[in-house]
Amino acid sequence: KVTIDTNGNLQVNAQLTAQKYNVDTSNAATTSLGEATIPAGQTSIDVKTSAVTDNSHIFTSPDEPLSFSLGIVKKQSGESFTVELPKAVQEDIKFSWWIVN
């Protein structure tokens, strides 16, 4: 069953298969996809977006190979999430992120 409501929301009650997904990133305050940078010497950054919920799965991908992972340590539903490093490093850490609810 497929339903499209008057706001354009699509609901599929089975599998959805696609070759490519496009995410509208025109509104930084509400997008579920973006980029952020943890400045050199810092260990965390708050990423602001209303797309995050308490149940969100947040995927990160650094632009450069790292010897450690980026941790999602806090989610504030409808506001932001926090990405943290295990230690401060000498260079900026730029990464992409994607929220799936």
C-alpha positions as CSV (number, residue, x, y, z in Angstrom):
1,K,0.0,0.0,0.0
2,V,1.3,3.5,-0.9
3,T,-0.2,6.7,0.6
4,I,0.6,10.3,-0.3
5,D,-1.0,12.8,2.0
6,T,-1.9,16.4,1.2
7,N,1.5,17.6,2.4
8,G,3.3,15.4,-0.1
9,N,4.4,12.8,2.5
10,L,4.9,9.4,1.0
11,Q,4.3,6.3,3.1
12,V,5.1,2.8,1.8
13,N,4.0,-0.2,3.9
14,A,6.4,-2.6,2.1
15,Q,9.9,-2.4,0.6
16,L,11.1,0.6,-1.3
17,T,13.8,0.1,-3.9
18,A,15.6,3.0,-5.6
19,Q,18.9,3.5,-7.5
20,K,19.5,6.9,-5.9
21,Y,18.1,9.0,-3.1
22,N,18.1,12.7,-3.2
23,V,17.8,14.8,0.0
24,D,16.6,18.4,-0.1
25,T,19.3,20.3,1.8
26,S,18.0,23.8,0.9
27,N,17.0,24.5,4.5
28,A,19.9,23.9,6.8
29,A,17.7,24.1,9.9
30,T,15.5,21.1,8.9
31,T,17.7,18.9,6.6
32,S,18.5,15.3,7.4
33,L,21.8,15.4,5.5
34,G,24.8,17.7,5.8
35,E,28.4,18.4,6.5
36,A,30.2,19.7,9.7
37,T,33.7,20.4,11.0
38,I,35.1,19.7,14.4
39,P,37.8,22.5,14.7
40,A,41.4,21.6,15.4
41,G,42.0,21.3,19.2
42,Q,38.3,20.6,19.9
43,T,36.7,17.3,20.8
44,S,33.1,17.9,19.8
45,I,30.5,19.9,17.8
46,D,26.8,20.4,18.1
47,V,25.1,20.0,14.7
48,K,21.8,21.9,14.6
49,T,18.9,20.4,12.7
50,S,15.2,19.8,13.6
51,A,15.3,16.5,11.7
52,V,16.8,14.6,14.7
53,T,14.6,12.6,17.1
54,D,15.4,10.5,20.1
55,N,15.1,7.4,17.8
56,S,17.2,8.7,15.0
57,H,20.1,6.7,13.5
58,I,22.9,9.1,12.6
59,F,25.6,8.0,10.2
60,T,28.9,9.9,9.9
61,S,31.6,9.7,7.3
62,P,34.8,11.7,7.7
63,D,36.4,13.2,4.6
64,E,39.8,11.8,5.6
65,P,40.7,8.3,7.0
66,L,40.8,8.4,10.8
67,S,42.4,6.0,13.3
68,F,39.3,6.4,15.5
69,S,35.5,6.8,15.0
70,L,33.2,9.7,15.4
71,G,30.7,9.2,18.2
72,I,27.2,10.5,18.4
73,V,27.0,11.2,22.1
74,K,23.8,13.3,22.5
75,K,20.6,13.8,20.6
76,Q,18.2,16.7,21.4
77,S,15.0,15.9,19.6
78,G,14.0,18.6,17.1
79,E,17.1,20.6,17.8
80,S,20.6,19.1,17.4
81,F,23.0,16.2,17.9
82,T,26.5,16.1,19.3
83,V,29.5,14.4,17.5
84,E,32.5,13.7,19.6
85,L,36.1,12.6,19.2
86,P,38.0,10.4,21.7
87,K,40.7,13.1,21.8
88,A,41.6,16.5,20.4
89,V,43.6,16.5,17.2
90,Q,45.9,19.0,15.5
91,E,43.7,19.5,12.3
92,D,40.1,20.2,11.5
93,I,37.9,17.0,11.1
94,K,35.4,17.5,8.3
95,F,32.6,15.0,8.0
96,S,29.3,14.3,6.3
97,W,26.3,13.2,8.3
98,W,22.9,11.6,7.5
99,I,19.9,11.1,9.7
100,V,17.5,8.2,9.2
101,N,14.3,8.1,11.3
